[in-house]
Amino acid sequence: MKKVNNSLKIVFLTLLDSVASGSHRIWVNDYCKYFNEIGVDSTVVTIGKDGTELLVDDLDILILGKCLRTRLKEIFNIFKKAKPSLLIGTITPPRDLTSVNFDFVMVGSLEEADSLSFYDNVILNAHIESLYLDSDIKSHNEVDTLKICYHGWTPHLFSFGGGLKSALEDFSKSRNIELNIISEKSEEEIGWSAELGKPDIPIVYKKWNINTVKEDIQSCDIGLCPGVHNLSSALKNSNNDNQYAKFGVWETDFIMRYKNKTNNGRALAFMALGIPVIADFGPSNFHLFGDEKNGYVAHSKMGWLRSLKRLSDFNNRNRIAKNAKMFLDNNYNPHDWALRYYNSILEVYQNTQTDSKNEQQ
């Protein structure tokens, strides 16, 4: 592991200190930990609501947590006024927050990087959770009921509509399956319905719990990472006679929507635990699964169904799981990414210092 000597002093500023929050757990808690492990002077500071408790005299870098989202402009102005030379960044800010001139912004995918590219300094990082590091991957065996898992933020459940919903229902006709939903809400709180993508198959709901989530995920056999909204059916039912001229060239074109902050973080967690993944056509998923060695990507009903059938064979699940873990270890070492992260911040800092000296001359 490469170490940093005489590092800049970095503080992650947050209003909340809860590892139950994915954004805090990954972007603040974990990366502060990784920074410290490579020798970077990094601390998490939880402040009161007036945002003034942090002393900035000996501070070089301030990174504002996502929990400050509604007050980013206010807090940015407070600390820039207190110390104009302080470098201030934040984590995946809202796309429409163009009134704050952050010195840098952190993103977790190329999709996010593109959507925030009006900032001068956009730093790409990876959603590597310490919670799943150094885990033994699951050894798959033949099972009577194939457990299929979704974990993550509940709004992505509404992306099951269309291809994935239909594929799961068809698959259940030839194989006993059970869909496990691990999320921050209970079944009643989610309010999932067939109209919103809920498939007509056996479903088990589990509340996300940091103490049990690894076991809950590894109790399953296949991981699903939806997020794309398939618009094709709605367009085909439209009264617009020239719909394909407007939305595509051919009737067979893929027409879909994905949010500008799409990332592959949920897939990385599955890969760390040895659960083979089928992910949708979100761009960052192709980097992981585009060659079908580490998992699969799917969009249409038949694409999802084909992938589910292939992973119904436990030998194939074991092969995919081993390939995915090897890929993860080779490409997603947290200390390598933390060093990249730090060096990117250091470059911005050095360029800012040079620009300041030039202005003074």
LOLO-784824 format. One line per field, with one value per residue: x, y, z of N, C-alpha, C in turn; residue in one letter. Coordinates in steps of 0.05 Angstrom, whole numbers, plus 5000, padded with zeros to 4 digits. Layout:
BEGIN
n.x: c(X;...)
n.y: c(Y;...)
n.z: c(Z;...)
ca.x: c(X;...)
ca.y: c(Y;...)
ca.z: c(Z;...)
c.x: c(X;...)
c.y: c(Y;...)
c.z: c(Z;...)
code: c(A;...)
//
This chain:
BEGIN
n.x: c(5017;5013;5037;5021;5060;5066;5014;4958;4911;4849;4779;4718;4655;4594;4524;4500;4516;4512;4518;4480;4460;4472;4501;4531;4558;4590;4615;4635;4647;4674;4713;4742;4765;4796;4830;4859;4886;4922;4955;4937;4917;4858;4792;4727;4677;4622;4574;4537;4473;4482;4529;4580;4619;4667;4736;4779;4831;4879;4865;4862;4830;4760;4706;4640;4587;4533;4488;4483;4457;4413;4433;4480;4499;4497;4532;4579;4590;4598;4646;4682;4685;4708;4757;4787;4825;4814;4801;4742;4699;4646;4599;4571;4532;4466;4442;4421;4443;4474;4494;4535;4603;4638;4703;4717;4681;4656;4643;4610;4608;4614;4569;4549;4593;4591;4542;4553;4592;4598;4625;4692;4728;4719;4718;4727;4705;4698;4645;4661;4649;4668;4642;4634;4684;4738;4708;4688;4669;4605;4592;4560;4506;4462;4394;4327;4291;4303;4334;4326;4355;4343;4376;4379;4361;4292;4262;4283;4258;4213;4232;4226;4183;4156;4205;4236;4199;4162;4196;4212;4163;4151;4195;4185;4148;4174;4211;4221;4221;4241;4234;4276;4273;4314;4315;4310;4259;4197;4150;4099;4111;4136;4096;4090;4065;4031;4023;4066;4109;4114;4126;4086;4101;4129;4149;4196;4205;4257;4282;4334;4393;4451;4478;4461;4459;4498;4494;4441;4442;4478;4448;4420;4416;4421;4434;4399;4403;4367;4347;4340;4288;4241;4216;4194;4144;4105;4114;4101;4047;4030;3996;4024;4040;4089;4126;4175;4209;4215;4235;4271;4303;4290;4237;4256;4294;4328;4296;4301;4303;4349;4371;4411;4450;4463;4496;4543;4545;4513;4519;4573;4574;4545;4581;4626;4609;4600;4553;4523;4509;4455;4447;4417;4415;4444;4498;4547;4546;4563;4618;4630;4603;4601;4628;4606;4633;4635;4583;4517;4485;4421;4361;4312;4252;4263;4318;4329;4305;4335;4384;4371;4358;4407;4436;4410;4435;4477;4531;4547;4536;4575;4621;4616;4614;4665;4697;4678;4693;4749;4757;4738;4775;4821;4810;4783;4808;4806;4845;4877;4841;4830;4880;4882;4840;4858;4904;4881;4853;4897;4923;4886;4889;4943;4944;4909;4937;4981;4955;4937;4985;5005;4967;4978;5027)
n.y: c(4976;5043;5101;5166;5223;5279;5303;5342;5374;5347;5355;5323;5348;5344;5339;5296;5233;5178;5111;5083;5111;5108;5145;5173;5132;5109;5153;5188;5165;5116;5134;5171;5136;5104;5144;5156;5108;5108;5147;5200;5260;5261;5276;5267;5313;5331;5379;5433;5464;5517;5518;5537;5519;5494;5503;5535;5550;5518;5485;5453;5429;5424;5381;5377;5341;5300;5305;5358;5381;5417;5464;5477;5522;5564;5545;5538;5592;5613;5589;5601;5656;5659;5636;5648;5620;5568;5504;5480;5427;5383;5327;5295;5339;5371;5373;5421;5459;5509;5556;5555;5558;5510;5485;5434;5375;5312;5251;5189;5159;5156;5176;5212;5246;5269;5296;5336;5367;5421;5442;5461;5424;5359;5301;5233;5177;5114;5072;5041;4999;4992;4958;4910;4892;4845;4800;4731;4699;4674;4604;4570;4525;4472;4490;4486;4529;4587;4643;4711;4774;4842;4899;4962;5031;5047;5073;5052;5005;5015;5012;4961;4953;4934;4902;4872;4858;4826;4786;4761;4740;4704;4670;4647;4609;4564;4554;4550;4609;4664;4730;4774;4833;4882;4938;5008;5015;4988;4937;4960;5015;5022;5014;4986;4966;4928;4961;4995;4964;4918;4849;4790;4746;4704;4745;4770;4816;4853;4894;4940;4929;4944;4906;4858;4857;4836;4780;4775;4788;4749;4704;4697;4682;4705;4771;4832;4892;4941;5003;5033;5063;5036;5062;5045;5017;5054;5092;5064;5060;5109;5166;5191;5193;5196;5176;5146;5174;5217;5197;5157;5116;5066;5017;4979;5003;5017;5051;5090;5112;5137;5160;5219;5211;5158;5099;5045;5023;4988;4940;4930;4915;4867;4837;4835;4799;4752;4744;4732;4780;4812;4867;4929;4970;5015;5061;5055;5003;4971;4972;4936;4888;4881;4844;4796;4761;4771;4778;4799;4843;4872;4890;4885;4844;4791;4793;4799;4751;4712;4719;4706;4652;4631;4639;4605;4557;4529;4519;4556;4602;4600;4604;4655;4686;4680;4701;4754;4771;4769;4808;4852;4856;4868;4916;4951;4965;4995;5028;5043;5073;5113;5138;5158;5193;5229;5249;5275;5316;5342;5360;5399;5434;5450;5475;5517;5545;5562;5594;5634;5657;5678;5717;5753;5774)
n.z: c(5000;4981;5014;5038;5050;5094;5087;5061;5104;5116;5124;5131;5129;5165;5180;5201;5231;5215;5199;5176;5134;5067;5034;5072;5096;5055;5026;5064;5118;5102;5063;5092;5129;5093;5074;5121;5128;5086;5101;5099;5129;5157;5178;5206;5219;5256;5256;5288;5274;5259;5231;5244;5279;5266;5266;5222;5213;5209;5169;5106;5066;5056;5056;5039;5065;5037;5067;5079;5038;5030;5050;5026;4996;5033;5074;5046;5034;5085;5103;5063;5068;5119;5110;5054;5023;5032;5006;4980;4972;4949;4951;4898;4882;4874;4806;4789;4821;4809;4829;4865;4869;4874;4892;4877;4857;4879;4846;4830;4784;4712;4688;4727;4727;4676;4680;4716;4694;4686;4727;4743;4765;4768;4804;4796;4831;4867;4890;4940;4991;5058;5090;5062;5048;5044;5050;5048;4989;4968;4965;4916;4911;4887;4892;4917;4916;4882;4904;4892;4893;4910;4932;4964;4951;4954;4911;4862;4856;4826;4776;4758;4726;4662;4624;4665;4705;4676;4659;4707;4724;4682;4688;4736;4725;4708;4746;4816;4851;4892;4909;4943;4978;5001;5036;5056;5074;5099;5076;5076;5078;5029;4989;4941;4878;4826;4783;4790;4780;4810;4812;4801;4840;4892;4947;4993;5044;5073;5123;5115;5150;5183;5213;5194;5139;5104;5112;5097;5043;5023;5032;4987;4916;4865;4843;4830;4793;4778;4748;4704;4667;4626;4568;4522;4514;4527;4488;4442;4447;4438;4408;4370;4305;4281;4316;4318;4287;4319;4368;4356;4306;4284;4295;4328;4360;4422;4474;4529;4598;4645;4708;4719;4756;4759;4781;4794;4845;4877;4850;4859;4912;4912;4881;4915;4953;4927;4897;4838;4786;4752;4714;4694;4633;4649;4639;4669;4685;4643;4642;4682;4669;4614;4581;4596;4630;4684;4701;4679;4632;4619;4584;4554;4562;4545;4548;4604;4620;4594;4620;4673;4667;4653;4700;4733;4737;4783;4778;4739;4767;4808;4777;4753;4800;4821;4780;4781;4833;4828;4788;4817;4859;4830;4806;4841;4889;4952;4974;4932;4902;4940;4942;4890;4892;4933;4907;4864;4890;4913;4867;4848;4892;4889;4839;4850;4889;4858;4820;4855;4873;4825;4814;4855;4840)
ca.x: c(5000;5028;5030;5025;5075;5061;4990;4940;4892;4822;4756;4691;4636;4568;4505;4492;4537;4497;4527;4456;4457;4492;4519;4550;4575;4610;4630;4647;4659;4693;4736;4758;4780;4816;4850;4877;4902;4944;4971;4925;4906;4830;4774;4698;4667;4593;4570;4510;4458;4491;4551;4603;4635;4692;4758;4790;4858;4899;4851;4868;4808;4735;4688;4614;4571;4508;4466;4482;4448;4395;4447;4507;4508;4501;4556;4602;4596;4608;4674;4699;4689;4726;4784;4784;4843;4805;4790;4717;4686;4623;4595;4548;4512;4444;4449;4411;4456;4496;4501;4557;4627;4655;4730;4716;4658;4660;4622;4614;4605;4617;4543;4550;4614;4581;4520;4563;4616;4600;4646;4719;4742;4702;4735;4713;4713;4682;4629;4673;4640;4685;4625;4635;4711;4750;4687;4689;4647;4587;4595;4533;4498;4435;4374;4300;4280;4324;4328;4335;4357;4347;4382;4383;4340;4267;4251;4292;4239;4194;4244;4220;4162;4165;4220;4244;4174;4151;4216;4210;4138;4155;4215;4172;4131;4190;4230;4212;4237;4232;4247;4282;4277;4328;4315;4307;4231;4182;4132;4077;4122;4143;4072;4096;4041;4036;4025;4092;4130;4116;4119;4068;4117;4133;4167;4202;4216;4275;4292;4364;4405;4480;4487;4452;4456;4516;4481;4416;4449;4490;4428;4408;4432;4424;4429;4388;4409;4352;4348;4331;4259;4236;4195;4186;4115;4089;4117;4087;4019;4025;3981;4043;4045;4117;4140;4202;4225;4220;4249;4291;4303;4276;4220;4272;4313;4324;4289;4300;4311;4363;4377;4438;4469;4465;4523;4543;4553;4498;4531;4599;4568;4539;4606;4644;4598;4597;4526;4524;4492;4443;4443;4405;4432;4458;4524;4570;4545;4576;4646;4632;4591;4597;4637;4591;4649;4630;4555;4503;4468;4396;4342;4286;4242;4278;4346;4328;4298;4358;4404;4361;4360;4436;4445;4396;4455;4494;4559;4551;4536;4601;4641;4612;4621;4695;4707;4671;4710;4776;4755;4735;4801;4841;4802;4769;4822;4798;4868;4885;4822;4834;4903;4874;4822;4875;4922;4864;4849;4923;4928;4869;4900;4968;4937;4897;4959;4996;4939;4936;5011;5007;4950;4991;5051)
ca.y: c(5000;5068;5119;5195;5237;5308;5308;5364;5368;5346;5350;5318;5362;5331;5344;5270;5214;5152;5093;5072;5127;5099;5166;5179;5108;5105;5177;5202;5146;5098;5146;5182;5113;5097;5165;5153;5084;5113;5168;5226;5271;5264;5274;5273;5332;5335;5406;5442;5475;5543;5513;5555;5508;5484;5522;5530;5563;5499;5466;5457;5419;5418;5367;5379;5317;5303;5312;5387;5389;5441;5487;5478;5549;5579;5536;5545;5621;5618;5580;5616;5682;5655;5630;5648;5601;5540;5490;5468;5409;5369;5301;5293;5360;5371;5383;5448;5477;5521;5582;5552;5553;5491;5481;5408;5358;5284;5235;5160;5146;5173;5189;5235;5264;5284;5314;5358;5376;5450;5449;5459;5401;5337;5279;5208;5158;5089;5065;5017;4999;4976;4937;4885;4885;4821;4779;4707;4698;4652;4580;4564;4497;4469;4497;4482;4555;4606;4669;4733;4796;4870;4915;4990;5052;5036;5082;5036;4983;5022;5006;4933;4954;4927;4877;4856;4847;4805;4764;4746;4726;4681;4652;4633;4587;4541;4551;4562;4632;4682;4756;4786;4862;4893;4967;5024;5017;4964;4933;4980;5041;5024;5018;4976;4954;4917;4984;5007;4945;4894;4824;4771;4723;4707;4767;4773;4843;4855;4921;4942;4931;4942;4883;4833;4860;4817;4753;4776;4787;4723;4682;4697;4668;4723;4799;4849;4921;4957;5032;5045;5062;5029;5078;5035;5010;5079;5106;5049;5064;5138;5173;5205;5175;5198;5172;5136;5197;5235;5184;5137;5113;5042;5008;4962;5019;5018;5078;5086;5134;5132;5185;5229;5203;5129;5088;5016;5016;4965;4917;4924;4901;4839;4824;4830;4778;4728;4740;4741;4804;4820;4896;4941;4983;5039;5060;5046;4974;4957;4969;4912;4863;4882;4820;4774;4744;4777;4782;4804;4867;4865;4912;4874;4821;4767;4796;4792;4723;4696;4720;4691;4623;4624;4638;4584;4536;4537;4519;4581;4622;4599;4614;4684;4698;4680;4721;4781;4778;4775;4834;4872;4858;4880;4943;4967;4966;5021;5046;5054;5094;5135;5152;5173;5214;5249;5262;5294;5340;5355;5375;5423;5451;5462;5494;5541;5560;5574;5616;5656;5671;5693;5741;5771;5786)
ca.z: c(5000;4980;5036;5033;5071;5097;5072;5067;5125;5104;5141;5120;5146;5163;5202;5211;5234;5215;5178;5162;5109;5047;5025;5093;5101;5034;5017;5087;5137;5090;5051;5114;5139;5073;5074;5144;5125;5068;5112;5095;5154;5150;5201;5203;5239;5256;5266;5295;5252;5249;5213;5250;5300;5256;5264;5196;5211;5200;5152;5078;5049;5069;5039;5051;5062;5023;5086;5080;5012;5029;5060;5014;4988;5058;5089;5029;5037;5112;5106;5044;5080;5141;5099;5025;5010;5038;4984;4989;4953;4959;4940;4880;4888;4855;4780;4785;4840;4794;4840;4883;4853;4889;4881;4864;4865;4877;4832;4832;4758;4688;4684;4745;4718;4654;4688;4732;4681;4685;4747;4732;4775;4775;4812;4795;4852;4866;4914;4952;5019;5076;5101;5047;5042;5057;5054;5032;4970;4972;4949;4907;4907;4876;4911;4909;4910;4875;4916;4875;4912;4905;4956;4957;4954;4944;4885;4840;4852;4805;4750;4751;4706;4635;4619;4688;4718;4659;4659;4732;4724;4664;4699;4759;4714;4704;4768;4841;4857;4913;4907;4968;4977;5024;5032;5080;5082;5102;5054;5077;5071;5000;4974;4914;4866;4799;4765;4795;4773;4828;4797;4814;4848;4921;4954;5021;5049;5096;5128;5114;5177;5180;5227;5182;5110;5090;5113;5082;5014;5017;5033;4961;4895;4842;4849;4809;4796;4760;4752;4679;4662;4598;4558;4496;4512;4527;4462;4421;4451;4435;4384;4353;4282;4274;4341;4316;4277;4342;4390;4347;4277;4278;4316;4346;4376;4451;4483;4558;4615;4670;4722;4712;4777;4759;4787;4796;4872;4887;4838;4871;4938;4905;4872;4938;4969;4911;4886;4810;4782;4727;4717;4671;4614;4659;4626;4685;4688;4621;4651;4699;4659;4585;4567;4607;4647;4713;4705;4655;4630;4605;4581;4546;4577;4538;4558;4632;4623;4585;4641;4696;4661;4653;4727;4748;4740;4805;4768;4726;4788;4821;4758;4751;4825;4823;4761;4791;4856;4818;4775;4838;4873;4812;4796;4861;4914;4963;4980;4906;4896;4959;4933;4866;4903;4946;4887;4848;4907;4915;4842;4849;4912;4879;4818;4862;4902;4837;4810;4875;4873;4800;4817;4873;4828)
c.x: c(5018;5018;5036;5040;5067;5036;4976;4921;4864;4801;4731;4671;4608;4550;4496;4516;4525;4507;4504;4450;4479;4511;4539;4569;4597;4627;4645;4662;4681;4718;4753;4776;4802;4838;4870;4896;4925;4960;4961;4912;4876;4813;4745;4689;4637;4588;4541;4498;4467;4516;4575;4623;4663;4713;4774;4819;4878;4887;4857;4844;4783;4717;4661;4598;4545;4485;4464;4469;4431;4409;4475;4517;4514;4527;4581;4610;4608;4638;4692;4705;4709;4754;4782;4802;4834;4792;4765;4705;4661;4619;4569;4526;4489;4452;4442;4424;4480;4506;4525;4582;4646;4683;4732;4690;4666;4637;4630;4611;4610;4592;4542;4570;4605;4560;4529;4588;4618;4619;4673;4733;4722;4719;4719;4724;4695;4668;4639;4667;4658;4669;4628;4664;4720;4730;4693;4665;4630;4594;4567;4529;4470;4415;4346;4286;4303;4317;4342;4333;4358;4355;4387;4359;4315;4257;4260;4274;4219;4205;4239;4199;4172;4181;4226;4220;4164;4170;4214;4185;4139;4174;4203;4155;4147;4210;4218;4231;4224;4248;4251;4288;4289;4331;4310;4278;4218;4163;4110;4087;4128;4118;4075;4070;4049;4039;4053;4115;4132;4108;4101;4083;4120;4155;4171;4215;4233;4284;4322;4374;4435;4491;4480;4453;4474;4504;4456;4421;4460;4471;4415;4427;4438;4418;4418;4395;4394;4356;4339;4300;4254;4212;4183;4156;4098;4090;4101;4057;4011;4009;3999;4050;4074;4135;4169;4220;4233;4239;4271;4289;4286;4258;4234;4292;4306;4318;4285;4308;4327;4371;4406;4459;4470;4494;4520;4549;4538;4510;4557;4595;4562;4565;4625;4635;4594;4569;4527;4502;4480;4436;4430;4425;4443;4487;4547;4569;4560;4606;4650;4624;4589;4607;4625;4608;4642;4601;4542;4489;4444;4378;4314;4277;4258;4307;4348;4324;4321;4379;4396;4364;4389;4446;4429;4414;4475;4524;4566;4552;4564;4623;4640;4621;4651;4707;4702;4688;4739;4777;4754;4762;4822;4835;4790;4782;4817;4822;4879;4867;4824;4858;4898;4858;4839;4892;4906;4859;4875;4929;4911;4881;4926;4963;4925;4918;4976;4982;4939;4963;5014;4990;4963;5015;5044)
c.y: c(5025;5087;5148;5207;5267;5316;5334;5355;5370;5341;5345;5330;5351;5340;5318;5252;5186;5134;5079;5087;5118;5121;5173;5156;5106;5130;5190;5182;5129;5112;5162;5160;5106;5118;5161;5129;5088;5137;5197;5235;5279;5260;5279;5291;5335;5361;5411;5456;5502;5541;5529;5543;5499;5506;5515;5539;5543;5478;5473;5451;5414;5405;5366;5354;5322;5310;5342;5398;5414;5466;5490;5506;5566;5571;5541;5574;5627;5612;5594;5644;5680;5650;5627;5627;5572;5528;5475;5452;5397;5343;5300;5314;5358;5384;5412;5468;5490;5547;5580;5543;5535;5489;5454;5394;5329;5270;5206;5145;5166;5188;5215;5255;5281;5304;5338;5371;5406;5460;5444;5433;5379;5312;5253;5189;5133;5084;5039;5017;4981;4954;4910;4876;4860;4800;4755;4706;4673;4629;4571;4534;4496;4475;4492;4508;4575;4633;4692;4758;4823;4883;4944;5007;5043;5047;5066;5012;4989;5019;4977;4932;4948;4901;4860;4843;4823;4781;4748;4730;4701;4661;4635;4610;4562;4535;4563;4585;4648;4708;4768;4816;4871;4923;4981;5026;4989;4961;4954;5008;5044;5029;5008;4962;4943;4940;4998;4987;4920;4869;4806;4745;4726;4728;4767;4801;4842;4884;4921;4946;4926;4917;4857;4834;4841;4789;4753;4774;4760;4699;4679;4686;4686;4752;4814;4878;4936;4987;5047;5043;5058;5044;5067;5030;5035;5093;5091;5053;5094;5143;5188;5186;5175;5194;5163;5157;5215;5223;5164;5135;5088;5033;4991;4977;5016;5047;5075;5112;5124;5158;5193;5222;5172;5121;5058;5006;4992;4939;4910;4909;4872;4824;4817;4805;4752;4723;4750;4761;4804;4850;4906;4956;5010;5039;5048;5016;4959;4954;4944;4887;4862;4858;4794;4754;4747;4780;4789;4832;4859;4890;4902;4851;4796;4768;4789;4762;4705;4696;4705;4661;4614;4621;4618;4560;4544;4537;4545;4604;4623;4610;4645;4697;4700;4701;4750;4790;4784;4802;4857;4877;4873;4909;4962;4964;4994;5039;5058;5077;5118;5151;5169;5198;5237;5263;5282;5319;5356;5371;5401;5443;5465;5482;5520;5558;5575;5598;5640;5672;5688;5719;5762;5785;5808)
c.z: c(5000;5002;5027;5056;5071;5081;5079;5089;5114;5125;5125;5139;5142;5185;5215;5213;5236;5192;5165;5136;5090;5039;5046;5097;5081;5030;5040;5105;5125;5079;5071;5125;5119;5072;5097;5141;5105;5077;5109;5121;5149;5175;5192;5225;5235;5270;5274;5272;5242;5232;5219;5269;5291;5254;5238;5192;5199;5182;5123;5060;5066;5049;5052;5044;5048;5041;5089;5054;5011;5039;5048;5008;5013;5072;5072;5034;5064;5114;5086;5054;5103;5132;5069;5011;5015;5013;4993;4966;4965;4943;4924;4886;4867;4828;4776;4805;4827;4806;4860;4867;4870;4875;4868;4873;4861;4863;4833;4806;4736;4682;4701;4736;4695;4662;4703;4720;4677;4708;4735;4740;4784;4780;4813;4817;4850;4892;4926;4982;5036;5089;5088;5040;5057;5064;5038;5014;4975;4954;4942;4903;4895;4898;4900;4900;4906;4886;4900;4892;4899;4932;4947;4962;4940;4918;4861;4836;4829;4777;4741;4729;4678;4635;4643;4702;4702;4659;4684;4733;4706;4676;4721;4750;4711;4727;4793;4848;4879;4910;4935;4964;5003;5021;5058;5090;5084;5078;5053;5069;5041;4983;4945;4904;4838;4780;4767;4791;4790;4813;4814;4820;4879;4927;4984;5025;5074;5099;5129;5142;5174;5193;5212;5151;5095;5089;5097;5052;5007;5020;5006;4940;4871;4851;4825;4814;4774;4766;4727;4678;4633;4588;4532;4493;4511;4500;4440;4424;4446;4409;4364;4329;4274;4298;4338;4303;4299;4362;4381;4317;4269;4301;4336;4363;4406;4459;4513;4572;4638;4682;4718;4733;4780;4765;4792;4825;4883;4875;4851;4898;4932;4897;4895;4954;4953;4901;4857;4803;4753;4730;4691;4653;4623;4649;4643;4691;4667;4627;4667;4684;4628;4570;4577;4623;4676;4720;4678;4656;4613;4603;4574;4564;4570;4547;4588;4636;4615;4607;4666;4691;4662;4682;4745;4753;4761;4797;4755;4747;4802;4802;4756;4777;4829;4805;4771;4814;4847;4804;4796;4852;4856;4806;4817;4888;4927;4968;4954;4898;4914;4951;4908;4874;4915;4926;4870;4864;4909;4890;4840;4869;4902;4857;4829;4875;4881;4825;4829;4875;4848;4801;4835;4861;4809)
code: c(M;K;K;V;N;N;S;L;K;I;V;F;L;T;L;L;D;S;V;A;S;G;S;H;R;I;W;V;N;D;Y;C;K;Y;F;N;E;I;G;V;D;S;T;V;V;T;I;G;K;D;G;T;E;L;L;V;D;D;L;D;I;L;I;L;G;K;C;L;R;T;R;L;K;E;I;F;N;I;F;K;K;A;K;P;S;L;L;I;G;T;I;T;P;P;R;D;L;T;S;V;N;F;D;F;V;M;V;G;S;L;E;E;A;D;S;L;S;F;Y;D;N;V;I;L;N;A;H;I;E;S;L;Y;L;D;S;D;I;K;S;H;N;E;V;D;T;L;K;I;C;Y;H;G;W;T;P;H;L;F;S;F;G;G;G;L;K;S;A;L;E;D;F;S;K;S;R;N;I;E;L;N;I;I;S;E;K;S;E;E;E;I;G;W;S;A;E;L;G;K;P;D;I;P;I;V;Y;K;K;W;N;I;N;T;V;K;E;D;I;Q;S;C;D;I;G;L;C;P;G;V;H;N;L;S;S;A;L;K;N;S;N;N;D;N;Q;Y;A;K;F;G;V;W;E;T;D;F;I;M;R;Y;K;N;K;T;N;N;G;R;A;L;A;F;M;A;L;G;I;P;V;I;A;D;F;G;P;S;N;F;H;L;F;G;D;E;K;N;G;Y;V;A;H;S;K;M;G;W;L;R;S;L;K;R;L;S;D;F;N;N;R;N;R;I;A;K;N;A;K;M;F;L;D;N;N;Y;N;P;H;D;W;A;L;R;Y;Y;N;S;I;L;E;V;Y;Q;N;T;Q;T;D;S;K;N;E;Q;Q)
//
